[in-house]
Amino acid sequence: MPRKAWRPIGGICYHVSSRGNLGAEVFHDAEDYEGFEVVLGEACEQVPVRVLGYCLLPAEYQLVLWPRADGDLSRFMQWMLTTHVRRYRSRHGGAGHVWAGRYRACPVQQDEHLRAVLRHVERGGLREGRVRRAENWAWSSLRWWVQPAERPAFLHAGPVPRGAGWVAAVNRPLRKTEQENLEACLKRGRPYGTPRWQKLTAAKLGLDHTLRPRGRPRKHPLQPARKAKK
């Protein structure tokens, strides 16, 4: 039976990501990075989605988004990616896909789970070994929390305060079990939160399949045949 299309609704935060097609590099220089940031801001003017955090790496982007209304996430991503690809091709030429298929989106509970996702995203440059301090990666939203006077208008503080010592928190790696659980949810698009919240949110958004183990269910061994009565 084919899976039902999931229904992104407003009022929920989402981790959204994609990688370059076939793992190819998409951001080649500062102009490419800056161009994506410009398109990100323009997309917020087209569809009222709040950007809570982001990180751009040579072959991927990661966003934390907070749409206001049902369907806004899909409309926002369609406008942003269509505009970005058109401008990318205008600059670099070529044809075909820039990004690898449809973006991944993972609903996130608005509590410490959201803080964990923001830490994961904003420390991307450090996690990939490109800088020694997360705030030194120029293409992450973390730098705007260090320089609030220059923060772009599209960047929103979000429903969960980052709190004092945020930069230090981002520079600390997540606990191993926390990181593994987070990455499993991001990979499958499984709601990231407490078990009860996961179950309720999966049912609401049509994501029940993400809570089930991968692969076909195991078959039970055949029961021995009953002996016929004489």
TORTORMI-997770 format. One record per residue (C-alpha): residue number from 1; residue in three letters; y, z, x. Coordinates in Angstrom, 1 decimal, decimal comma, padded with zeros to 4 digits. Each point is the difference from the previous one (the first is absolute). Layout:
rec i: NUM; aa: ALA; Y: Y; Z: Z; X: X
...
! end
This chain:
rec i: 1; aa: MET; Y: 000,0; Z: 000,0; X: 000,0
rec i: 2; aa: PRO; Y: 003,4; Z: -001,0; X: 001,5
rec i: 3; aa: ARG; Y: 002,4; Z: 002,8; X: 000,8
rec i: 4; aa: LYS; Y: 003,0; Z: 000,5; X: -002,3
rec i: 5; aa: ALA; Y: 003,4; Z: -000,7; X: 001,5
rec i: 6; aa: TRP; Y: 001,7; Z: 003,3; X: 000,9
rec i: 7; aa: ARG; Y: 003,3; Z: 000,9; X: -001,7
rec i: 8; aa: PRO; Y: 002,7; Z: 001,3; X: 002,4
rec i: 9; aa: ILE; Y: 002,3; Z: 002,2; X: -002,1
rec i: 10; aa: GLY; Y: 003,4; Z: 001,5; X: 000,6
rec i: 11; aa: GLY; Y: 000,7; Z: 003,5; X: 001,1
rec i: 12; aa: ILE; Y: -002,8; Z: 000,1; X: 002,5
rec i: 13; aa: CYS; Y: 000,4; Z: -000,4; X: 003,8
rec i: 14; aa: TYR; Y: -002,1; Z: -002,6; X: 001,8
rec i: 15; aa: HIS; Y: -000,9; Z: -000,8; X: 003,6
rec i: 16; aa: VAL; Y: 000,2; Z: -003,8; X: 000,3
rec i: 17; aa: SER; Y: -001,2; Z: -001,9; X: 003,0
rec i: 18; aa: SER; Y: -001,2; Z: -003,4; X: 001,3
rec i: 19; aa: ARG; Y: -000,9; Z: -001,6; X: 003,3
rec i: 20; aa: GLY; Y: 000,8; Z: -003,4; X: 001,4
rec i: 21; aa: ASN; Y: -002,4; Z: -002,8; X: -001,1
rec i: 22; aa: LEU; Y: -003,1; Z: 000,1; X: 002,3
rec i: 23; aa: GLY; Y: 001,6; Z: 002,9; X: 001,8
rec i: 24; aa: ALA; Y: 002,8; Z: -002,2; X: 001,3
rec i: 25; aa: GLU; Y: 003,3; Z: 001,4; X: 001,2
rec i: 26; aa: VAL; Y: 002,8; Z: -000,4; X: -002,5
rec i: 27; aa: PHE; Y: 002,9; Z: 001,8; X: 001,6
rec i: 28; aa: HIS; Y: 000,7; Z: -001,8; X: 003,3
rec i: 29; aa: ASP; Y: 003,4; Z: 001,4; X: 000,9
rec i: 30; aa: ALA; Y: 002,9; Z: 002,2; X: -001,2
rec i: 31; aa: GLU; Y: 001,3; Z: -002,8; X: -002,3
rec i: 32; aa: ASP; Y: -003,4; Z: 000,0; X: -001,9
rec i: 33; aa: TYR; Y: 000,1; Z: 003,7; X: -000,4
rec i: 34; aa: GLU; Y: 003,6; Z: 000,1; X: -001,1
rec i: 35; aa: GLY; Y: -000,6; Z: -002,9; X: -002,4
rec i: 36; aa: PHE; Y: -002,8; Z: 001,9; X: -001,8
rec i: 37; aa: GLU; Y: 002,2; Z: 003,1; X: -000,3
rec i: 38; aa: VAL; Y: 002,7; Z: -002,2; X: -001,6
rec i: 39; aa: VAL; Y: -002,4; Z: -001,5; X: -002,5
rec i: 40; aa: LEU; Y: -001,3; Z: 003,5; X: -000,7
rec i: 41; aa: GLY; Y: 003,5; Z: 001,1; X: -001,0
rec i: 42; aa: GLU; Y: 000,6; Z: -003,1; X: -002,0
rec i: 43; aa: ALA; Y: -003,2; Z: 000,5; X: -001,9
rec i: 44; aa: CYS; Y: 001,2; Z: 003,5; X: -001,1
rec i: 45; aa: GLU; Y: 003,0; Z: -001,7; X: -001,5
rec i: 46; aa: GLN; Y: -002,2; Z: -002,4; X: -002,0
rec i: 47; aa: VAL; Y: -002,5; Z: 002,6; X: -001,2
rec i: 48; aa: PRO; Y: 001,0; Z: 003,7; X: -000,1
rec i: 49; aa: VAL; Y: -002,7; Z: 001,4; X: 002,3
rec i: 50; aa: ARG; Y: 000,7; Z: 002,8; X: 002,3
rec i: 51; aa: VAL; Y: -001,1; Z: -000,3; X: 003,7
rec i: 52; aa: LEU; Y: -001,0; Z: 003,4; X: 001,3
rec i: 53; aa: GLY; Y: -001,2; Z: -001,1; X: 003,4
rec i: 54; aa: TYR; Y: -001,2; Z: -003,0; X: 002,0
rec i: 55; aa: CYS; Y: -001,3; Z: -001,1; X: 003,4
rec i: 56; aa: LEU; Y: -000,2; Z: -003,5; X: 001,4
rec i: 57; aa: LEU; Y: -002,4; Z: -000,9; X: 002,8
rec i: 58; aa: PRO; Y: -000,6; Z: -003,4; X: 001,5
rec i: 59; aa: ALA; Y: -002,9; Z: -000,9; X: -002,3
rec i: 60; aa: GLU; Y: 000,6; Z: 002,3; X: -003,1
rec i: 61; aa: TYR; Y: 002,4; Z: 001,8; X: -002,3
rec i: 62; aa: GLN; Y: -000,5; Z: 003,3; X: -001,7
rec i: 63; aa: LEU; Y: 002,3; Z: 001,1; X: -002,8
rec i: 64; aa: VAL; Y: 000,2; Z: 003,1; X: -002,2
rec i: 65; aa: LEU; Y: 001,5; Z: -001,0; X: -003,4
rec i: 66; aa: TRP; Y: 001,0; Z: 001,8; X: -003,2
rec i: 67; aa: PRO; Y: 000,4; Z: -002,5; X: -002,9
rec i: 68; aa: ARG; Y: 001,9; Z: 001,1; X: -003,1
rec i: 69; aa: ALA; Y: -001,8; Z: -001,9; X: -002,7
rec i: 70; aa: ASP; Y: -003,4; Z: -001,5; X: -000,7
rec i: 71; aa: GLY; Y: -000,4; Z: -003,3; X: 001,7
rec i: 72; aa: ASP; Y: 002,9; Z: 000,4; X: 002,4
rec i: 73; aa: LEU; Y: -002,3; Z: 000,4; X: 003,0
rec i: 74; aa: SER; Y: -001,6; Z: -003,4; X: -000,6
rec i: 75; aa: ARG; Y: 003,4; Z: -001,7; X: -000,7
rec i: 76; aa: PHE; Y: 001,5; Z: 001,6; X: 003,1
rec i: 77; aa: MET; Y: -002,7; Z: -001,0; X: 002,3
rec i: 78; aa: GLN; Y: -000,2; Z: -003,6; X: -001,3
rec i: 79; aa: TRP; Y: 003,7; Z: -000,5; X: 000,4
rec i: 80; aa: MET; Y: 000,1; Z: 001,6; X: 003,5
rec i: 81; aa: LEU; Y: -003,0; Z: -001,8; X: 001,5
rec i: 82; aa: THR; Y: 000,9; Z: -003,4; X: -001,5
rec i: 83; aa: THR; Y: 003,5; Z: 000,3; X: 001,4
rec i: 84; aa: HIS; Y: -001,2; Z: 001,3; X: 003,4
rec i: 85; aa: VAL; Y: -002,6; Z: -002,8; X: 000,4
rec i: 86; aa: ARG; Y: 002,5; Z: -002,6; X: -000,9
rec i: 87; aa: ARG; Y: 002,5; Z: 001,3; X: 002,6
rec i: 88; aa: TYR; Y: -002,7; Z: 000,4; X: 002,6
rec i: 89; aa: ARG; Y: -001,2; Z: -003,6; X: -000,4
rec i: 90; aa: SER; Y: 003,6; Z: -001,2; X: 000,2
rec i: 91; aa: ARG; Y: 000,3; Z: 001,7; X: 003,4
rec i: 92; aa: HIS; Y: -003,4; Z: -000,5; X: 001,5
rec i: 93; aa: GLY; Y: -001,3; Z: -003,1; X: -001,9
rec i: 94; aa: GLY; Y: -003,7; Z: -000,4; X: -000,7
rec i: 95; aa: ALA; Y: -001,9; Z: 000,2; X: -003,2
rec i: 96; aa: GLY; Y: -002,6; Z: 002,2; X: -001,8
rec i: 97; aa: HIS; Y: -000,1; Z: 003,7; X: -000,6
rec i: 98; aa: VAL; Y: 002,1; Z: 002,4; X: 002,1
rec i: 99; aa: TRP; Y: -001,7; Z: 003,2; X: -001,4
rec i: 100; aa: ALA; Y: -003,7; Z: 000,6; X: -000,5
rec i: 101; aa: GLY; Y: -000,5; Z: -000,4; X: -003,8
rec i: 102; aa: ARG; Y: 001,3; Z: 002,5; X: -002,5
rec i: 103; aa: TYR; Y: 001,7; Z: 003,1; X: 001,2
rec i: 104; aa: ARG; Y: -001,8; Z: 003,4; X: -000,3
rec i: 105; aa: ALA; Y: 001,5; Z: 002,7; X: -002,1
rec i: 106; aa: CYS; Y: -001,2; Z: 003,6; X: -000,1
rec i: 107; aa: PRO; Y: 001,4; Z: 002,5; X: -002,6
rec i: 108; aa: VAL; Y: 001,1; Z: 003,3; X: 001,6
rec i: 109; aa: GLN; Y: 000,5; Z: 003,4; X: -001,6
rec i: 110; aa: GLN; Y: 003,5; Z: 001,3; X: 000,3
rec i: 111; aa: ASP; Y: -000,6; Z: 003,2; X: 002,0
rec i: 112; aa: GLU; Y: -001,3; Z: 000,7; X: 003,5
rec i: 113; aa: HIS; Y: -002,1; Z: -003,2; X: -000,3
rec i: 114; aa: LEU; Y: 003,2; Z: -002,1; X: -000,1
rec i: 115; aa: ARG; Y: 001,3; Z: 001,9; X: 003,0
rec i: 116; aa: ALA; Y: -003,2; Z: -000,9; X: 001,8
rec i: 117; aa: VAL; Y: 000,4; Z: -003,7; X: -000,9
rec i: 118; aa: LEU; Y: 003,6; Z: 000,0; X: 001,2
rec i: 119; aa: ARG; Y: -001,0; Z: 001,6; X: 003,3
rec i: 120; aa: HIS; Y: -002,8; Z: -002,5; X: 000,4
rec i: 121; aa: VAL; Y: 002,4; Z: -003,0; X: -000,6
rec i: 122; aa: GLU; Y: 003,0; Z: 001,2; X: 002,0
rec i: 123; aa: ARG; Y: -002,1; Z: 000,8; X: 003,1
rec i: 124; aa: GLY; Y: -001,4; Z: -003,5; X: 000,0
rec i: 125; aa: GLY; Y: 001,6; Z: -001,0; X: 003,3
rec i: 126; aa: LEU; Y: -001,2; Z: 003,1; X: 001,7
rec i: 127; aa: ARG; Y: -003,5; Z: -000,3; X: -001,5
rec i: 128; aa: GLU; Y: -000,2; Z: -003,5; X: 001,4
rec i: 129; aa: GLY; Y: 001,1; Z: 001,2; X: 003,5
rec i: 130; aa: ARG; Y: 003,2; Z: -002,1; X: 000,0
rec i: 131; aa: VAL; Y: 002,3; Z: 003,0; X: 000,5
rec i: 132; aa: ARG; Y: -000,3; Z: 003,6; X: 001,2
rec i: 133; aa: ARG; Y: 002,0; Z: 001,4; X: -002,9
rec i: 134; aa: ALA; Y: -000,3; Z: -001,2; X: -003,5
rec i: 135; aa: GLU; Y: 003,8; Z: -000,1; X: -000,6
rec i: 136; aa: ASN; Y: 000,3; Z: -002,4; X: 003,0
rec i: 137; aa: TRP; Y: -001,7; Z: -002,8; X: -001,9
rec i: 138; aa: ALA; Y: 002,9; Z: -002,1; X: -001,3
rec i: 139; aa: TRP; Y: -001,8; Z: -001,5; X: -003,0
rec i: 140; aa: SER; Y: -000,9; Z: 003,2; X: -001,9
rec i: 141; aa: SER; Y: 001,9; Z: 001,9; X: -002,6
rec i: 142; aa: LEU; Y: -000,2; Z: 003,1; X: 002,1
rec i: 143; aa: ARG; Y: 003,0; Z: -001,1; X: 002,1
rec i: 144; aa: TRP; Y: 002,2; Z: 000,1; X: -003,1
rec i: 145; aa: TRP; Y: -000,9; Z: 003,7; X: -000,5
rec i: 146; aa: VAL; Y: 001,2; Z: 000,6; X: 003,5
rec i: 147; aa: GLN; Y: 003,1; Z: -002,0; X: -000,6
rec i: 148; aa: PRO; Y: 000,9; Z: 000,7; X: -003,7
rec i: 149; aa: ALA; Y: 003,5; Z: -001,4; X: 000,3
rec i: 150; aa: GLU; Y: -001,4; Z: -003,5; X: 000,6
rec i: 151; aa: ARG; Y: -002,8; Z: 000,3; X: -002,6
rec i: 152; aa: PRO; Y: -000,3; Z: -003,2; X: -002,1
rec i: 153; aa: ALA; Y: 000,7; Z: 000,3; X: -003,8
rec i: 154; aa: PHE; Y: -003,5; Z: -001,0; X: -001,0
rec i: 155; aa: LEU; Y: -001,7; Z: 003,0; X: 001,7
rec i: 156; aa: HIS; Y: -000,6; Z: 002,8; X: -002,4
rec i: 157; aa: ALA; Y: -000,8; Z: 003,7; X: 000,8
rec i: 158; aa: GLY; Y: -002,8; Z: 000,0; X: -002,5
rec i: 159; aa: PRO; Y: -001,4; Z: 002,7; X: -002,4
rec i: 160; aa: VAL; Y: -001,4; Z: 002,3; X: 002,8
rec i: 161; aa: PRO; Y: 002,5; Z: 001,4; X: 002,6
rec i: 162; aa: ARG; Y: -000,9; Z: -000,8; X: 003,5
rec i: 163; aa: GLY; Y: 001,4; Z: 003,4; X: 001,1
rec i: 164; aa: ALA; Y: 001,3; Z: 001,3; X: 003,2
rec i: 165; aa: GLY; Y: -001,8; Z: -001,1; X: 003,2
rec i: 166; aa: TRP; Y: -001,1; Z: -003,3; X: -001,5
rec i: 167; aa: VAL; Y: 000,2; Z: -001,9; X: 003,2
rec i: 168; aa: ALA; Y: -002,1; Z: 002,5; X: 001,8
rec i: 169; aa: ALA; Y: -002,5; Z: -000,1; X: -002,9
rec i: 170; aa: VAL; Y: -000,3; Z: -003,8; X: 000,2
rec i: 171; aa: ASN; Y: -000,6; Z: 000,2; X: 003,8
rec i: 172; aa: ARG; Y: -003,0; Z: 002,3; X: -000,7
rec i: 173; aa: PRO; Y: -003,2; Z: -001,8; X: -000,9
rec i: 174; aa: LEU; Y: -001,6; Z: 000,8; X: -003,3
rec i: 175; aa: ARG; Y: -003,1; Z: 002,1; X: 000,1
rec i: 176; aa: LYS; Y: -003,2; Z: -002,1; X: 000,6
rec i: 177; aa: THR; Y: -001,5; Z: 000,6; X: -003,5
rec i: 178; aa: GLU; Y: 003,4; Z: -000,6; X: -001,6
rec i: 179; aa: GLN; Y: 000,5; Z: -003,3; X: 001,9
rec i: 180; aa: GLU; Y: -003,5; Z: -001,2; X: -000,8
rec i: 181; aa: ASN; Y: 000,4; Z: 000,8; X: -003,7
rec i: 182; aa: LEU; Y: 003,4; Z: -001,7; X: -000,1
rec i: 183; aa: GLU; Y: -001,3; Z: -003,1; X: 001,8
rec i: 184; aa: ALA; Y: -003,0; Z: -000,3; X: -002,4
rec i: 185; aa: CYS; Y: 002,3; Z: 000,1; X: -003,0
rec i: 186; aa: LEU; Y: 002,5; Z: -002,5; X: 001,5
rec i: 187; aa: LYS; Y: -002,9; Z: -002,4; X: 000,8
rec i: 188; aa: ARG; Y: -001,4; Z: 000,0; X: -003,5
rec i: 189; aa: GLY; Y: 003,2; Z: 000,5; X: -002,0
rec i: 190; aa: ARG; Y: -001,5; Z: 003,3; X: -001,2
rec i: 191; aa: PRO; Y: 002,5; Z: 002,5; X: -001,4
rec i: 192; aa: TYR; Y: 001,0; Z: 002,5; X: 002,7
rec i: 193; aa: GLY; Y: 000,3; Z: 003,5; X: -001,3
rec i: 194; aa: THR; Y: -002,0; Z: 002,9; X: -001,3
rec i: 195; aa: PRO; Y: -003,4; Z: -000,9; X: -001,6
rec i: 196; aa: ARG; Y: 001,3; Z: 000,7; X: -003,5
rec i: 197; aa: TRP; Y: 003,1; Z: -002,1; X: 000,6
rec i: 198; aa: GLN; Y: -002,1; Z: -002,8; X: 001,5
rec i: 199; aa: LYS; Y: -002,3; Z: -000,1; X: -003,0
rec i: 200; aa: LEU; Y: 002,9; Z: 000,0; X: -002,6
rec i: 201; aa: THR; Y: 002,0; Z: -002,5; X: 001,9
rec i: 202; aa: ALA; Y: -002,9; Z: -002,4; X: 000,6
rec i: 203; aa: ALA; Y: -000,7; Z: 000,0; X: -003,7
rec i: 204; aa: LYS; Y: 003,6; Z: -000,6; X: -000,9
rec i: 205; aa: LEU; Y: 000,4; Z: -002,9; X: 002,4
rec i: 206; aa: GLY; Y: -003,4; Z: -001,6; X: -000,4
rec i: 207; aa: LEU; Y: -001,1; Z: 001,0; X: 003,5
rec i: 208; aa: ASP; Y: -003,3; Z: 001,9; X: -000,9
rec i: 209; aa: HIS; Y: -002,0; Z: -002,4; X: 002,3
rec i: 210; aa: THR; Y: 001,9; Z: 001,4; X: 003,0
rec i: 211; aa: LEU; Y: -001,6; Z: 003,4; X: -000,6
rec i: 212; aa: ARG; Y: -003,6; Z: -001,3; X: 000,1
rec i: 213; aa: PRO; Y: -001,9; Z: -000,5; X: 003,2
rec i: 214; aa: ARG; Y: -000,1; Z: -003,6; X: 001,4
rec i: 215; aa: GLY; Y: -003,0; Z: -002,2; X: -000,6
rec i: 216; aa: ARG; Y: -002,5; Z: -000,3; X: -002,8
rec i: 217; aa: PRO; Y: -001,3; Z: 003,3; X: -001,4
rec i: 218; aa: ARG; Y: -003,4; Z: 001,1; X: 001,4
rec i: 219; aa: LYS; Y: -003,0; Z: -000,7; X: -002,2
rec i: 220; aa: HIS; Y: -002,2; Z: 002,9; X: -001,0
rec i: 221; aa: PRO; Y: -003,6; Z: -000,4; X: 001,2
rec i: 222; aa: LEU; Y: -002,4; Z: -001,1; X: -002,6
rec i: 223; aa: GLN; Y: -001,7; Z: 002,7; X: -001,9
rec i: 224; aa: PRO; Y: -003,8; Z: 000,0; X: 000,4
rec i: 225; aa: ALA; Y: -001,7; Z: -001,7; X: -003,0
rec i: 226; aa: ARG; Y: -001,5; Z: 002,4; X: -002,5
rec i: 227; aa: LYS; Y: -003,7; Z: 000,0; X: -000,4
rec i: 228; aa: ALA; Y: -001,2; Z: -001,2; X: -003,4
rec i: 229; aa: LYS; Y: -001,6; Z: 002,6; X: -002,2
rec i: 230; aa: LYS; Y: -003,7; Z: -000,4; X: -000,6
! end
